[in-house]
Amino acid sequence: MYISSRSRAPQARQAPPPLVDNPFAAELFATGCAGFTSLGGTVVLTLEAARCDHSGETAVVERVVAGRIALTIAGAQALAAGLNQFLDQQGLAPARASGNQ
């Protein structure tokens, strides 16, 4: 077995592959996030939607799971950073919404 004591030179960061639009990709609407969990290097977001059940005499609003998104840790970090940057550019940063400026 050959063991090298040389450290690897850092590799240049490659550009991401091109994005291919898929007009048939599923879209979903959510009114909130029910929760987050970390499972073996994957971050899972459970999305919820407020739905109104009109089957009874009195309509009842319920929180219904609308879908789940599973991301690698790097993907979740990029999503969080990108979403915070976008919200800040729109004047909707979470710190502003909660009055913590």
TALIN-V199779 format. One record per residue. RES is the residue in three letters. PHI is phi as a letter, one per 30 degrees, with the letter a starting at -180 (NA if undefined). OMEGA is omega as a letter, one per 20 degrees, with the letter a starting at -180 (NA if undefined). Layout:
# TALIN-V199779
res & phi & omega
RES & PHI & OMEGA
RES & PHI & OMEGA
This chain:
# TALIN-V199779
res & phi & omega
MET & NA & a
TYR & c & r
ILE & b & a
SER & c & r
SER & c & r
ARG & d & r
SER & d & r
ARG & d & r
ALA & d & r
PRO & d & r
GLN & d & r
ALA & d & r
ARG & d & a
GLN & d & r
ALA & d & r
PRO & d & r
PRO & d & a
PRO & d & r
LEU & d & r
VAL & c & a
ASP & d & r
ASN & b & a
PRO & d & a
PHE & c & r
ALA & d & a
ALA & d & r
GLU & c & r
LEU & b & a
PHE & c & r
ALA & b & r
THR & c & r
GLY & a & r
CYS & c & a
ALA & d & r
GLY & l & a
PHE & b & r
THR & a & r
SER & c & a
LEU & b & r
GLY & h & r
GLY & i & r
THR & b & r
VAL & c & a
VAL & c & r
LEU & c & r
THR & c & a
LEU & c & a
GLU & b & r
ALA & b & r
ALA & d & a
ARG & b & a
CYS & c & r
ASP & c & a
HIS & c & a
SER & d & r
GLY & c & r
GLU & d & r
THR & c & r
ALA & d & a
VAL & c & r
VAL & d & r
GLU & b & r
ARG & c & a
VAL & c & r
VAL & d & a
ALA & c & r
GLY & l & r
ARG & b & r
ILE & b & r
ALA & c & a
LEU & b & r
THR & d & r
ILE & e & r
ALA & d & r
GLY & d & r
ALA & d & r
GLN & d & r
ALA & d & r
LEU & d & a
ALA & d & a
ALA & d & a
GLY & d & r
LEU & d & r
ASN & d & r
GLN & d & r
PHE & d & a
LEU & d & r
ASP & d & r
GLN & d & a
GLN & d & a
GLY & i & a
LEU & b & a
ALA & e & a
PRO & e & r
ALA & d & r
ARG & d & a
ALA & d & a
SER & c & r
GLY & i & a
ASN & c & a
GLN & d & NA
